[in-house]
Amino acid sequence: MASLNVYSALVVLFLTCGAAMATKQNDQIIKDNNCETKMGFPCVLETFTSIFETGTISSKCCGELVGLGKVCHSALVKRTLENPLFKDLSPARIIAKSIQTWNNCLALIDSPSPSA
């Protein structure tokens, strides 16, 4: 029985340290890349809504998202998921929506605009 308690304590310690390391890693990526300064607030809200709620993202905001870069985009989404306010959301669903939003924006920005 004592070994079960030790094992349980080690699992909790491992998970706690892993979560803390992930948070620190995302924070460091965000800091090193100046991620929080690369998008205007209206586009941050629009992107957030398209990923964490239900909404669409405009071409203008897609341009800002792609300009932000995939590394910053991923780190910001992961850090948001670490916030206790979002604990009831499905991380897998949010990550999938995040990837879908990124891919849609990348395709929109990379596609040639119709000539006039």
Buried (B, 14 or more C-beta within 10 A) or exposed (E): EEEEEEEEEEEEEEEEEEEEEBBEEBEEBBEEBEBEEBBEEEBBEBBBEBBBEEEEBBEEBBBBBBEBEEEBBBBBBBBBBBEEEEEEBEEEEBBEBBBEBBEBBBEBEEEEEEEE
